[in-house]
Amino acid sequence: MLLKELIKEGTETISVAYPEREAREMVFIYLEHLLGTSRHTHILEPAYEVAEADADMARTAFARMAAFEPVQYIIGKANFYGRDFNVSPSVLIPRPETELLCREVTMDGRSKRRPMRILDLCTGSGCIAWTLAMELQGAEVTAVDLSEDALKVASTQSFEDGPSVNPQFIKADVLAGPIESLGIFDVIVSNPPYVKESEKALMRKNVLDYEPDMALFVDDDDPLVFYRAVAFWAKALLKEDGFGIVEINEALGEETAEAFAEVGFTKTEVIKDFSERARFVKFSR
């Protein structure tokens, strides 16, 4: 069948679950993975034919997407900071907003013009750790997570433009307190669980049914539990002239900043994302 016909069929199938524009984007992502085509191939090559076996494989994938299974888990890849990262249901799918955290650290690191030691807490897929290791020449990145399955995904990422020094991945419970034997760091980053249990009703099935709960949710009674933990790690392991940056629940920006102020970080800043939502807290002494 013609590629343009398969695109139309896939978009119609997935549109039962998603807005049409989003459904079409998912079709393009999947077909690029399956066929190596681009979103313009059907326009530039209107007679492009898709083998029936490939069309059947695509239809199966489209049905899975219509049942809210994320396309990134189906293909096993998610794009982040211009690179494809391996993902599985053991890790969160990297979000575009998190790229801003990496950009903030990268800009600061390049201005210093010296190798940096960076600590990534609750690393998940390792997208932050690997990105900073590749963007900052000579950076020494250590990444921590409690999930063995997540660490398997993170530690086996592979890139053509890989860093000069691969991140070191360590299994540890961030809530158990800092590991002082790791030494002192220039930067500490984290994208910890921050979605309150009561906010589940606002979330879509593709997240609730497929992404790992332990990487997403915190009790309503103590939504800042991970930020207080990160603050204690930073108090113990961050250089006097270093800084930290964490991704946050947009409804808890000032409260999160206060968690770092309470342990001695006198400079805190709530940073907004490209949608003007409170997205990060940056802190230093």
Number of C-alpha atoms within 10 A of each C-alpha: 13 15 22 18 13 20 21 12 17 27 24 17 22 24 18 14 16 17 11 15 10 14 23 22 13 22 25 19 20 21 22 14 14 14 14 10 16 14 15 10 15 18 12 10 12 12 13 15 15 16 12 10 9 14 20 13 11 21 16 13 22 26 14 16 26 22 16 20 19 22 20 21 20 16 17 15 19 20 16 18 18 9 14 15 24 22 26 21 17 22 26 21 24 21 13 13 16 19 17 19 24 19 15 12 20 17 12 13 20 14 8 9 10 12 14 21 20 25 28 29 28 26 29 30 27 30 28 25 28 27 22 26 25 20 20 22 17 17 21 22 25 22 27 22 24 19 19 14 15 24 23 15 18 26 17 12 17 14 12 6 9 14 20 13 14 19 24 15 19 17 14 18 16 20 15 9 14 19 13 10 7 10 11 18 23 19 24 29 25 24 22 27 21 23 22 17 15 11 10 14 9 7 10 10 16 16 17 14 14 17 20 17 17 14 22 19 18 20 13 13 9 10 20 23 17 21 26 18 20 28 26 20 21 26 18 16 22 24 18 12 10 19 22 26 25 24 25 24 19 19 12 16 20 14 14 27 24 18 20 27 17 11 14 15 20 14 13 21 16 21 20 16 16 10 8 9 14 19 23 26 22 21 23 22 18
